[in-house]
Amino acid sequence: MTQEKKPEGVSRRDFLKMTASLGVGLALGASGMSALGNLASPSRPAAAGRGGTPTGETIPFYGEHQAGIITPQQTYMYLASFRITAADRAAVIRLFRDWTKFADLSTAGGTMKTGDNPMLPPSDTGETLDLPASRLTVTFGFGPTFFRLDGKDRFGIANKAPLYLKDIPRMPKDHLDSSLSGGDVCIQVCAEDQQVAFHAVRNFIRLSTGSASVNWLQEGFISGGNGGQTPRNLFGFKDGTANALHQTPEGFRNVVWAGPDEPAWMQGGTYMAYRKVRMLLEVWDRSSLSDQEDTFGRYKESGSAYGKKDEFDAVDPSKLPADSHVRLAKNSKQLIHRRGYSYTDGVDPRTGNVNAGLLFISFQRNPDEQFIPMLRLMQSQDKLNEYTEHIASGMFACPGGLREGQYIGQSILES
């Protein structure tokens, strides 16, 4: 096995950085994944992703903030929730170290070779051996039950819980499925290539063997290759226009990043709110265009608010129907950073209707102040409720970014 030869297409500096941080011949977790340093580089020419972005582009895993939060959205997303089964803190630390090493490797565009011993399972599942990095990002978050479960301080870290981390209160119109909600740890994986994204989440699951089990897994997508325009949801309306109101460093500080009163590990972090929203497509598709536009308070084709010409023109709530989605969002006087994805889950066997909708994901510094009041207002008055059902929910605290050599959750688990 020749570890000294650097992978083709990877700079010597990047190769040395990866091998130094990952180690040679390193064994990972109960799955027996070995030789992370044994890298194979992408051999396929890089294609273009959303807005013509080269899919060979890498997004740094390390930094002040985790990637995948204010990163421009990639085309594909997997959201996985895990229940920790490890009995002690040391086992959790081993799992998080393994996850971090794999996240570092995969987001850098590296893969592991299949192994030298044909009598053992391959050291990589192999489906990305010839694929570029595809702007892969990995974002970790911790749920309330990671810190305390049934009143018990599981790992001696209950005093490290962030200020606003709790389950989203149940709303009057909720139809929540507990098997699709919550979790101890959430991992969001996004990429321009669906197979690259799936490879990552598949290996996070594989590395968790013996230490964690999967609660649920959601798969999402958005419209791609559209010149960076705001993506449209499955109702055909642009989704995320309001993000433009805060997309500056100061705006992100005020809207997304946790405040100085939070624990040190949350500095540079944020709260992820998750809602799975089923869209009643058959009902919607029988509605007139005027009813559809009145529901949002925006014109379907241009995305502009009523009384305006451009999608990003300032909204005048008085011009919008009182129960329209956009007017209620404006009346809440709060901003959140939306990063939602559409989903399709086949056909509902009970009704024969298409099971599809929105994986609503938003990031905010204070969900008690920003997200939950907005959700309450929407659930009680929004005309969109006629066409949707909220079927899953979750809140997760996403730590600040890592420095090289650190692992995810280190500042929580090591005092």
N, C-alpha and C positions, 0 to 999 in steps of 0.2 A: 504493500500500500504506500503510495508516494504522496505524502502530505505536503512536500515542499513546493511542488509545482502549483503556482497560483492559477485559479480558474481563468479561462479566456474571457476577456471582456470586463474583468474586475481589476481595478487599479491595484498596484502593489501596496499602496497605503491602506486601501480599503480591505485588501486581503489580509494584511498583517493585523489590522484592527479587529477584523472578525475572528481570526484564529486566536489572537491574544485574549479576546474577551470570552470566547466560547471554549477554548481548550481543545486539545487533540485527544481523541480516544475517549471522550467524555460519555458516560452512560447516563441516560435520562429516565427517571421515574420507573414505575413498576412495569411499564410497557417494554422495557429493554431497548429503547431507542439509543443507538450508540453512534460514536464517531461524528459528532456534530461538525467537527472541523473538516470532515471529508466532503468538500463542497463540489457541486457541479454548477456550471454557469448556464444561463439561458443561451440557446443556440438559434432560436427562431427570430427573424427580424421583428422589431417592435412595430406593432400596429398602432392605430390611433383610437383613443377613447373618447369620452364626452368632450365636446368642443374642440376635437382634434388634438387633445393632449396625448403625447406619445405614451404608450402603455409600458415602455421600458423605464419610465421615470420612477425613481424611488423617493419615498417620503421618509425623512429621518424618524426613527423610533424614539430617540432620546431628544430631550429639550425641556424648556421651561414648562410647557403644557403637553399633555398627551395629544397625539395626532388623532384625527377622526372626529374632532369636536368642531373646530372652526375651519378645518380643511375643506376646500371645495368638494362637493359631493362626488363620489365615484358612482358608477352605474349599478353596481351590485353590492348587496349587504347581507350578512348573516348576523343574527343576534342570538346568542346562546346563554342560557341561564343554568348555573350549576348549584348543586347542593353539596356542601363540604361533608364528607364522611370520615375524614381523618380524625383520629381520636385526640391528637395533641397538637400543640403549636409547632413543634419541630417538623411534623409531617406536613403541615400546611406550608411552612417555609420551604421545604423541599419541592413541593408542587409549584409554588410561585416562582422559585428559581428556575425550574424546568420550563415553565410557561414563558418567562422573560427571555430565556436564552433562545427558545424557538421563535418568539416574536421578533427578536433582534435579527436573527438569521433570515427569516422569511421576508420581512419588510425590506431588507437590504438586497433582495433578489437572489439570495443563495438557496440551495437545496442540498439535501444529503444524498450521497450515493446509496445505491440499494444494498450495499454490504458485500463482504468478501466470502462469507460462509453461506452456501446455499441451503444448509440445513437449519438456518435460523430465519426468523421473520426479517424482511428487509427493514433497514433503519429509516426508511421514508416510504410513505404510501405511493410516491412516484408519479403522481399525475401532473406535477409541474416541472419535471426535469428539463423540459425543452421550452419553458415559458418564461417571459420576462416578469419583472416585479409587478407591473400593472398597477402602480400607485397604491399598493397594499398598505392599509393601516390597521392597527389593532388598538382598541380602547378598552380598558378595564374599569369596572365599577363594582362597588360593594353595597349589598342590600342591608336592611336593618337587622336581619337574622344572622348576618356574619358577626355582629358585635354582641347580640343577645338573642337567645332563642328560648321561648317559654319561660322568660324571667331568669334564665341562667346565663352567666358570663362564660361563654364557651371556651375562650382561649385567653382569658385574662386581659381583654382589650376593651371591655365595655366603656371604660373611661376615655377611650380614644374616639368614641362615636362623634360624628359631626353634628352641628347644631340642628339641622333641619331634616335629618334622615329618618323618615318614617313612611309607612305605607300610605299611598294616596287614599284619602277618605272615600268610602263608597258613595257614589252619587245616585240620586233617585232613579235615573234611567239606565243604570248599569245592568248588564247581563254578564257578569264576570265569570270566567272559568278559572278556578283556582289552579288547575293543572297547567295553565298557560301564563300564570302571573307570578311575580316575585322571584325570590331566589337569593342565595348567599352571595354569589359572584355573577356578574354579567360580563360577557366579552362581546364587543361589537367588532366585526371584521368587515372591511369594505375594500373593494378593488374594482378595476376596470374590466377584469376578466373573471367571469363567474367561477371558473374552475380554480383559479388562483385563490379566490376567497374561500371556496369550499375546502380546498386542500388545507388551508390554515385552520379553519374551525374543526375539521376532521382530526387534525393532529393535536389540537388542544384537548379534544375529547379523548384521544388515545393516550396522551400524556397524563390524563387525570385518573387513569385506572388505579383503583385501590385507595384513592384519596378524595375523589369527588365523583358525583354522578350528574348526568344531564337532567335538568328539570324540563326544559323545553327548548326548541330551536325554531327560529323564524327566518324566513328567506324573503328578501325584498329586492326591488329593482326600481329604477327611475328611467325616464326617457334619456337616451344617450345620443351623442353626436349632433347636438342641436346648437352648436356655437356658443355654449355657456349660458343659454337662456334659462329662465326659471322653469324647472320641470313641471309637467302637468300630472295631476292625479287621475284616477280612473273615472272621475266624473268629467274629465276634460278641461278642468280649470287649473290655472297656474297655482302652485303650492310653494310658499316660501318667499313671496314678494316682500313681505315686511322685514325680512332679514336685512334689506338694504338700509334700513333706518339706523342700524348700529354697527355696521361693518367697518369700524375704525379701531385702532388700538384703545382709544378712550371708551368707545362704545362697548367693546368686548369686556373691558374692566367693569363697566357699570352694569352690564346685562348678564355676562356669562361667568366670569371668574369669581371664585369664592372670596369673601371679605376677610379682613385682617383679624376678625374675632373668631375665626374658625381654627381648629387644630392645625399645627404646623404642616402636617401631611396633606391637608386640603388646600394649602396655599398654591395657587396656580391650577387648582382643580375646579370642579363644577358639579352640579347635580343633573343627572339624566332622568327625565320623566319619560315613561313608555306607556303607550296605550295602543292596543290592537283594536282598530275600528272597522267593523264589517260594513261595507257599502252595499245597500240594497239596489243593485244595478238594474234589476228588472223594473222596479218601481220608478227609479230615476229615468230610465230610458223611455218611459211612457209619459213623462212630464214635458210640458212645452218649454221651448227655449226661454220664454219670458219668465216662467216659474223657476227655471234653473238659475237664471241670472239674478232674479230677486232673492233667491236663497243665499247667494254669496254677496250680492251687492256689487258685483263686477261684471263687465262684459266678457263673455266666454272667449271670444277670439283674441282680443287685444290684451285682456287681463287688467284693463284700466277700471278704476272705480267709477260708479255712476257720476256723471257730470264732469268726467275727466277724459283726456285723450290718450295718455301714456300710462303704461303699467305702473310706473314709479312716481307718477304725480301724487302730490299730497292729497290724502283722502279727506273729504268733507262729510262727516257722519250724517249731517242733516239731509244730505242728498240720497241716503241709502234707506231701504226699508227698515223699520224699527227692529225686526227680528232677524235681519240678515247677519250672516256669519261675520263679515268684515266690520259692520257697524258695532256689533257686540264686542269684538276684539278691541276696537278702538275705545269703546266706552270703559273697558277694564283699565285703561291707562297704564298698561304694563307691556313690556317687551320681553320676548323669549327668543332664543335662537333655534329655529326649526330645522330639523334634518331628517324628515320623514321619507319613507319608501313605500311604494305600492307592493301588494302581495296578491297571489292567487293560490287558492287551496283546492282546486278542482270543483266538483259539483256537490252540493248538499244533498245527500241521499234521501232526506226526508221530504224536500220540496222540489228537487230537480233544478234549483236555481244555482247560479254560479256563486261560489264562495270566494269572495275577493274583497279587497279594501285597502286600508292604509295602516301601515306600521308607523304610528305617530311617535316621533322621537324629538324631544326638545332639551336644550341645555340652558340652565339658569343658575344664578348665584344664590338665590333665595326662593325656593319653591313655595314656601308659605306666603310670600308676598307677591310673587309673579305668576306662578303656574296655577296653583290651587284656586285662588279667587277667579281667575279667568275660566277655569274648567267649570266651576260652580255656575257662573253666569251663562256659559254656553249650554250646559246641560239643562238649565231651567227655561231658557228663552230661545235658543237657536233654532231657526227653521230647518237647519240641516238635520236635526234630530228625526225628522220625518223619513229620512233616507239612510240613516246610519244606526248601528248598535255598537256600543263599547263592550268588548268581550274579554279583554285582558288588560292588566295594569301592572306597573312596577315603578319603584323609585330606587335609584342607585347613586352612591357618592363616588365620583370619579376623581382619584387623587391627582395631584400635580404631576408634571413630567419627571422623568428619571435622568440621572447622570449615568454615564457609562460605568459599569461595575455594580450598580444598584439593581435590585429586583423589585418587582411590583409589590406593594404592601410592606416593604421593609421598614419604613418609618412608623408603621402601625404595630408590627409584630416584634420589633426590636427597640426597646426603650433606650 
